[in-house]
Amino acid sequence: MAQDKMKILVLGGTGKTGSRIVQQLMDQGLAVRVGSRSAEIPFDWLDQSTWTPVLQDINTVYIAYQPDLAVPGAVDAIRDFTQLAVNNGVQHFVLLSGRGEPEAQECEQVVIQSGVDWTILRSSWFCQNFSEGYLLEPIQAGYVALPVADIGEPFIDVDDIADVAVAALTQSGHIGKIYELTGPRLLTFAQAIDEIAGATGRSIQYERVAIEVYNAMLAEYGVPQEAIALTTYLFTEVMDGRNSLLANGIEQALGRKPTDFSNFVQKSIAQGMWTETLAGEEAGSIHASEIENP
């Protein structure tokens, strides 16, 4: 479709990937609508009455489901939304998916079988979870506790995901593609924290804790049980080594290498991340709204 005729809906348009995608599309002068509860036309995955208004005059949709495609009800929500979107004239979906999640792959199949064009972005764990998500406060406090074994993860820079998403949303060469998006090397969470500590010159202690201890900590900070169940799934099942392999989705989609974790760290320092130091009592703080995949 010609760019001057495109109108794009970005669901999760204020989130880590969505906000970057919206900015890029606006910089290109494209008509873009933000899909979020706080938007001018509100959108809420839990309120289907909000779905039809945001789909008016939309050709293409970027789908980021919150909190995660693995949660109960996600497949039905994706099915209901895509059917409604197609009925309202949407011609192309770009779905943000997760690696190693059978439930996410069910959602992928819903999109693939929707009857219109599609692109799947199957992403590994976000680098930005260390700088903008649930690990920011523990890093600032100098103590990070996670129930994760010494499993390597190919952390992906969200800026790379946004670049692929924008290409998929605006260029025809990405139709029918499933992109496996990873960074260029494997790092354990402990190694990632060490890199941040070394680059910032801060003392940051990393400790592996039992899942029961971690869940108790989350409960103490008021995280809902459904969010605790999600983190248990992500840390104990998805982080079991199944994703400890590199993929070349960035190269396939963009013709360049993915951003290395060290480059992400330097970029984040330049942006002023990790500069605050929190009191020790904040070290384990986590909020349900910050729990997202990857």
C-alpha positions, -999 to +999 in steps of 0.1 A: +000+000+000+013+035-008+025+053+023+003+083+017-027+060+020-016+042+051-031+046+086-014+026+112-027+016+147+001+008+172-013-012+201+008-008+233+017+026+217+031+040+250+051+009+259+087+000+252+084-011+216+052+009+208+064+043+218+095+039+196+075+027+167+050+056+170+079+081+171+095+066+140+062+066+121+055+102+130+090+112+119+082+097+085+050+118+084+027+088+085-008+087+100-005+068+132-030+061+160-018+052+195-036+023+211-035+026+249-059+032+278-046+068+280-049+076+243-073+101+228-093+072+216-088+047+245-080+011+239-081-016+265-075-053+258-099-061+287-128-040+273-139-050+238-162-020+236-130+001+230-118-020+201-140-008+172-134+029+177-096+026+174-100+005+142-119+031+122-100+039+089-071+017+099-052-003+073-023-018+093-020-028+130+010-035+152-001-059+180+016-059+213-005-078+239-002-070+275+009-084+298+021-113+277+008-137+251+013-166+275-014-154+300-048-172+300-073-156+276-046-142+253-054-165+224-091-157+225-084-120+227-061-121+197-086-141+178-115-118+186-095-087+179-081-098+146-115-110+133-130-076+142-100-058+126-104-077+094-141-070+093-132-033+097-109-033+067-074-040+083-051-055+057-019-063+076-009-073+111+025-071+126+025-092+158+051-089+186+056-125+198+079-142+223+104-169+217+099-203+233+063-198+244+038-223+230+009-200+238+026-172+218+029-195+189-009-202+191-015-165+189+009-164+159-012-190+141-044-169+148-027-140+130-013-161+102-048-176+096-066-142+097-069-141+059-048-109+055-011-100+053+010-107+084+045-104+098+056-120+131+084-105+153+094-133+176+115-115+202+140-125+229+143-108+263+144-070+261+177-052+270+155-023+282+141-044+310+174-034+327+170+003+321+133+010+317+115-020+333+113-041+364+151-043+369+158-006+369+150+000+406+170-030+418+200-019+397+197+016+411+196+001+446+227-020+440+211-054+446+194-076+420+178-109+430+163-132+404+152-169+402+172-175+371+198-202+365+230-195+346+213-196+313+225-175+284+199-152+268+204-132+236+191-099+249+176-078+222+177-040+221+141-026+218+154+000+193+162-029+170+127-044+174+112-010+166+133-007+135+121-041+122+085-033+131+085+000+113+100-017+082+074-044+084+046-019+088+056+003+059+074-020+034+059-049+014+091-070+015+082-083+050+048-099+043+046-135+054+079-134+074+086-148+109+116-129+122+135-144+151+149-113+168+179-117+191+210-099+201+244-110+188+256-129+218+244-149+248+247-134+283+235-147+317+216-122+339+246-122+362+269-113+333+246-086+321+245-070+356+283-072+357+285-054+324+263-026+337+282-024+370+315-022+352+304+004+327+287+026+353+314+021+380+288+011+405+287-018+429+257-040+420+253-073+437+236-101+418+221-130+437+202-161+424+173-169+447+148-197+448+115-190+430+096-193+463+117-166+478+113-144+447+075-149+447+073-140+484+092-108+476+068-099+448+038-106+471+053-084+498+054-055+473+017-061+463+022-077+429-011-095+420-010-133+420-017-135+383+014-114+376+034-136+400+022-167+381+034-151+348+069-143+362+072-179+375+064-192+341+088-169+324+117-174+348+113-212+353+100-225+320+109-200+293+143-194+308+152-232+308+177-229+280+153-233+251+162-198+239+199-200+244+206-197+207+212-169+183+191-160+153+195-137+124+162-120+122+177-085+124+201-093+095+172-107+075+149-077+081+173-048+081+205-060+065+227-051+095+239-067+127+218-064+159+229-040+187+253-056+212+245-055+249+276-034+255+264-008+230+230-008+247+247-001+281+267+028+267+236+043+250+216+040+282+244+057+302+244+085+277+206+088+282+211+091+320+198+057+330+209+041+363+220+075+377+198+075+408+207+055+439+177+042+458+174+032+495+181-004+502+144-011+510+136-004+473+160-031+460+133-057+454+106-034+443+086-045+413+053-034+399+028-055+380+027-030+352+064-035+346+061-073+340+061-079+303+075-102+278+101-106+270 
